[in-house]
């Protein structure tokens, strides 16, 4: 979980991750899907109300 999804996504990219699509914002929170250098997808998340 992260307080700042864009900043955490930037940091992940600096380490070799690739963003998949745009940042999503909905009623459960904010998240960005990324892919690591091996092709595994994962998300940076900020829960709603956090």
N, C-alpha and C positions, 0 to 999 in steps of 0.2 A: 504494500500500500504506500502511496506517496501523497504528500500535501500539494505537490506541484507536478501534475502529469506532463505538461510540455517540457519542463526542465529535466525531469527524470528520463523522458524519452530522448532528449538531446544527449544526456549523459550516456544512455545505452547505445545510441548511434555512434558516439565517439569510441565505444568499446567494440564496435563491429555489428551491432544489431541493425535491422532494416525495418522501417515503419511499414505497416500493412494498412493502407487506407488512412482515413482522417481520425481525429479524436472524436469519440462518441460521448454524448451527454444525454442522459435520460433520468428517469425518476430514481433509479438505484445508485447512480453516481456517474463518474467520468472515467473513461478508460481509453487506452491506446493499445492496439494490437501491434506486436513487434515479432520479428523472426530473428533467432540467433544465427550465428555463422553456420551451424549444422542443419538449419532448416526447421528447428522447433519453434512453434508459435507460443507466445506468452503475452501477458498484458500488464501494463502499468495501470493501477487502479486508485481512484480516490472515491470512497463511498460517499453517498449523499449525506449531508449533515455532518461530515467529518471535518 
